[in-house]
Amino acid sequence: MAAYCPLEGNMAKKSARFRLGRRVKKLRKGYFWTQEKLAKKAGISRSYLQKIEGKNPPNVSIDTIGKIAMAFKRGMSELFL
């Protein structure tokens, strides 16, 4: 019998998306940027950024993660710390 993993399947995906959104929001606030400013720098819509930072974040493409990381002048992996 396999060991129980609380982050299996959909839970792991949601958790990673949620962590990404929390980290983006934390960095954005640390830079004293509005959602509008970060969205403009990253080349995404403010409404999409709002969803990423929200309670039920969408699947975010690697390209979008890269755009957000570049806006912060950070590596993509730093968005998941």
C-alpha positions, 0 to 999 in steps of 0.5 A: 500500500502506498503512503498517503500524500496530502498533496497528490493530484489536484491538491498538489496543483492547486497548492502550487498555483496558490503558492505562486499567487501568494508569492506574486502578491507578496513581491508586488506589495514589497515593491509597492506596485499596484496590480495594474503596474505589475500587469503592465510590466509583465504584459498581462491583463490586470484581471488575469493577475487578479485571478492569479493572486486570488483564492482560486488561481487558474493554471498559469503557463510557463510563459506567463510565469516567466513574464512575471518573474522578468517584471520583478527581475527575478528567476522563475524559481523565486516565485515558488519560494 
